[in-house]
Every structure is written in structure tokens, then in C-alpha cells.
């Protein structure tokens, strides 16, 4: 490669480019775009074509502030259209299946499993009330209905809560939806 002083070059294996300032045998000294003087072997450099330097000069015409001010100009706002079916979807789902609540359920009796599920439901309901979440779906499964009846007993203790069967198409018979009245 025939390099001469003043040529624009880039380093092959690094993101460094600059202008050739001095040549001593096979060692080429370049002034980087950051203002450093660095030396490389001729085999480590690649001469930049005129179109590459032209492209970089095109982008150099625009300052960072101009681009930012252009992007900050108010444009047409796009509103996200929410379908009525999606609008009524609950904000929170709690799956009370025992395998989702504990790593190993072998050591638990039926009473322990039911207690864990009810404690989780109570905790999630209190969380939703404190965070002003209006709808929650508790997925309890079909089974023999013991957990469902215990959940109904738990929900009936709250004055500001209404509960009913969740969307059949999505959950089947194994879920209860809870609506929390927000007192303002």
C-alpha cells in the first residue's frame, strides 16, 4: 500500500482513524481524530476512500444540538386504541395452584397447602387494595371446590369487594374475579 503524509487512514482491528502525519520505514504515525499521535505498522492500516471522508463530512455539518432540537419539535401524537374487550381485562392475575406457590409440595399436608393458598390470596388482595387495583382474577382450578369455597368466605369478609366467576372463555370454571370498590 502506498501511503503518504496527509492520507486518511483507519486501523483494521480497532475503531481508530486519523491522518498520516509521519512515515518511518514500515511504521506509520497518525494523528487520530481525538488528537493523539499513534504509531502503527503499515499492514495494520487501511487507506480510507474519498467517499468515506465525504460521508463523514456530511454528518459533520449537523451539530448535536440541531438534531436534538429537531427531534424535540412537537409532532402529531398517536393515540393507542384499546379494544373494549381488552379494556375490561383484569389488571392482575393470581394463580393459586400449589405448584406455582412452592418448590416442593410433598412435605405439605392438604391443610398446609390450603392455608398457603389462602394466605397468598389474602396477601394479594390486600396488596391490590393498597395499590388501588380494581380487578383481580384468582385462578384456583376446578378440583373438588374446597379452595373456591374458602376464597368466597375470605372475600365475603371485605365490605368493599364483590366477587363472581371470571370469564369462562379464558379461564373456564376454575377462576374467580374480584372487583374492589375504590372509596375516594
N, C-alpha and C positions, 0 to 999 in steps of 0.2 A: 504494500500500500504506500502510496506517495503522499505523505502528509507534509504540510508546510505551515509556517507560523501564520496564525490568523484563521486557520480552518476550524470549523465547528465539529466537535467530536463527542461521542458518548462512550461510556465504559460498558463493556459487554456484560459482565456479571453483576453490576451494581447500578443503582439509579443515580448516576453521576454524569453530568455533561458539562461542557465548557469549551473554551477556546484555546488552541495550541499557542503557548507563549514562548517555548524554547525547545530545541531538539538537540540531544547529545547522543549520537550513535543510535541505538535502538530504544533509548529512554526518551519519552516524550513528557514534557512538563505542560500541564494545562491549568488555566485559571478557571475554576469552577464558577457556576452561576451564583454560588453562595459567597464567593470572594476568597476562596482558598487556593493556594498553589499546591498541586499534587503531581506526582510523577508516576507514570505507568509504562509498561513495555508496549511497543508498537502493536504486538499481537493482541493486547487486551482492549484496544480501542477500535472504534468504528466511526468512519467519517460520516457525518450527517449530510443528507442531500439538501439542496436548496429548498425543496418543497417542505421539508421538515422544519427548517428555520422559518419559512414563510408562515406555516401553520401556527407556530408558537408566537410569532409576532402579531398574528390576527387576534389571538386571545389576550395578548398583552395590551391591546388597545382599550379593553374594557377593564375598569377598575372594580375591585371587590365591592366597594360602596355602591356603584352604579347598579350592579347586578342585584344586590340586596334591596335597594330601593325599588327596582323594577318588580321584584318578587313580592314586595310588601304592598303593592298597589291593590286596592280593593277590587275584587272581581265578582263575578256572579256567584252567589252562594248556591250550592247544590243541597237540596233537602233530601234526606233519606226517607223513602216511602216505606212505611211499615204496614204490612197487610193486617187487616182486622183479626185474622186468626192468630197471627204472631203477637199482636198487641195483648191478647188475653192470656198468653202463655205465662205460667208462674215464673217468678224471678229466681226461685230457689227449689232445688230438689234434694231430698234426703233419703238415701237408700238405707233401709234398716235391716237388710239381710245380714245375718250374723257373720258370714264370711267377709263382708266389707268392713266390719267393725273390729274384728280381732284376727290376729295371725293364726292362732290355733284354738279351735273351739272344743277340742277333745276333752280338755280338763274341766269344762263348764257343764254344770247341770242345766236342765231346762229352765229352772228358776233363775239361775245366774244369767243365762242368755236373755231371758225376757227382761230381767232387771237392767242389763246393759243396754238393750234396745230402747227401753222406756226412758232411761237416763239420757241417752243420746237424743231422743225425740224431745224431751223436756229442755235440754240444753240448747238445741237448735231452735226451738220455739221461742225461748227467752232471748236468744241472740236476734232472731227476726223481729221480735217486739222492740228490742232496744235499738236496732238499726232501721226501724220503720219500714221493713219489708212487708208488703201486703199479702202476698200469696206464697204459700209453701206447699209442695207435694211431698208427702211421706209415702215412700214405696215400702209396703210391708209384705207383699206377696199374698197368695190366696191361702194356702195351708188349711188349718182347722179353724182359723178365725180368732184365736186367742189374742194375738198381738193386736189385731184390728179392734177388738172389743176393749182391750186395755188402753189403746190410744184414744178411743172415743171417750172413755172415762176420764183420761187425762185432759183432753181438750174441753170437756164439759165443765171443768173446774175454772176455766178462764171466762170472764164476763165479756171480753172484747173479741172473742173468737167464734167464728162459725165454721163448721166442717161438713164436708159432703164428699161423695165418691168423685174421684178425679176422672179426667177424660178417658172414656172407655176405649176409644180408638188407639190412644197412645199407651195406656197403662193396663188395660183390661180391668179385671175386678180387684187387682192387688195394690191399689193406691188410694189414699185419702188426701183430698185437697183442703187446706186450711186457709181461710180468709181472716185477716186480722183487721179489725176496725181501728183506724187511727183517730184518736181524740186530739183535736187541735187546741 
